[in-house]
Amino acid sequence: MTPDIPDASSLDPTDWPAFRQLAHRMIDDVIDGMEAIRDRPAWQPVPEVVRQSFEEPLPRTARPLPEVYEQVLQTILPYPRGNVHPRYWGWVNGSGLPVAMLAEFLAAAMNSSVGAFETAPTMVEAQVLRWLKDMLDWPADSSAVLTSGCSMSNLIALTVARNAKGDDVRRKGVAGSGRPTFYGSSETHSSIQKAIEILGLGAASFRRVPVDDDRCIRVDVLAEMIAGDRAAGLKPVCVIGNAGTVLTGAVDPLDRVADFCAAEDLWFHVDGAFGALAWIVPGLKPLLAGLERADSLAFDLHKWMYLPYAVACVFVRDDAAHHAAFAMAPSYLSRLPAGPASYPVSFPDRSIELTRPFRALKVWMALQTHGLDAFAAAIARNVAQARRFAAGVARSPELELSATGPLNVVCFRFRPASAALTPEQEDDLNRNMLMQLQLSGEAVPSHGLVDGRFVLRIAITNHRTTDADLDLLLNRCGEIGRTLMAGASAGGDRRTA
Ligand SMILES: *Cc1c(COP(=O)(O)O)cnc(C)c1O
């Protein structure tokens, strides 16, 4: 008995006109949603019945696409993270540009893996990398590659640093390289520690340097730590400078760290996940002085370039060191004198991925469509909005400014002068205030601990935010805080009665 051989062509639409019609409807639905984004909640919980729908078992048989799409409309599209909304400022999540959404669609249609191959997508990525270097004043002959995020960019850069300062690490592993040690401020992002762990060096090889009152690395203490570690037999290899820490947006004194690294023969890496983008605003560039001197720079494009996930970049000044860390030359990937395999650029030789998506198209189309100046204006506006909001918090008798850097991040909490609350009560009140605000769908700040205390935190990487949106946040925090206080004291009265 011959088994049934399914018709492979059934994986393509059998009725192209119907497919086309439904595709048009999807575009209409999505664009309707984008136009009306303000009328939607910034976030909403996923209802129980929807949650349960994701427990359905593996489908073995076909369902009509319109029916599947109906399920997407009902159960998926209404429950996004919320960062497309003008009043979402949680964590560091970019808002997403509509033109880039279209680019994603076109890139998926091409379905090109962007490796070492003569294709337009390969050339577009090469062009985008040239533009990004130009944008951040990096030398044209430095190396660069697009990645899935700044975590990946940091991992790539620290791999290059480890190998460049090690002893034939690719052949011998890390065992022969002494005890490679990395340094960064205590505010450094968790992805740096994760990278160092993945590199096989252990979390103890990341040394956290204390910060000053502005939450910037203490270069004097860094120098003492490195001298001490050398004396103790460790091998300092790299200092990570922060261009915008995740919690408060602090910018380390990059010029001084660069001087120090040059004098001490250390690799200087900058984590500029979102902050590096401030470089394109003439008024903000001086804050980042020294960024252009780093040995490697990691930054996201899906945060402060407002592009949809996932796209980031890493620059490595020394092209040879970058390739030495990642290049592979098996026969099946070798270059030929002509044809598609003759292309001289190999992105897999600069990164971990071999098969890579066409991330560059959304960057290319967004830059072409809007021009760099529009991005500079949007970033400058976000910084002005953060400063205006911080000033509003400082003026408010019930809110306290907990921390703010020179960029787009503000940490604050509800703390009326009149109320005598214990620190624990205050933390509880602020936690409840934040959750109530998020559940209301009105706005989404996130949270963190500043000096051990619970704070609300906004990071404005949102091109849709207006001043009025932030005024609403300020007012609602006051109102919710007051209501919670009244409730708490009423509850307290009951207990004492
Ligand atoms: C977000 C962030 C990262 C990690 O970037 P991903 O794109 O989330 O991988 C690293 N460093 C800082 C400072 C960040 O804000």
Boltz pocket constraint, residues with backbone or C-beta under 6 A from the ligand:
constraints:
  - pocket:
      binder: B
      contacts: [[A, 92], [A, 148], [A, 149], [A, 150], [A, 151], [A, 152], [A, 189], [A, 191], [A, 244], [A, 245], [A, 246], [A, 271], [A, 272], [A, 273], [A, 274], [A, 300], [A, 312]]
      max_distance: 6.0
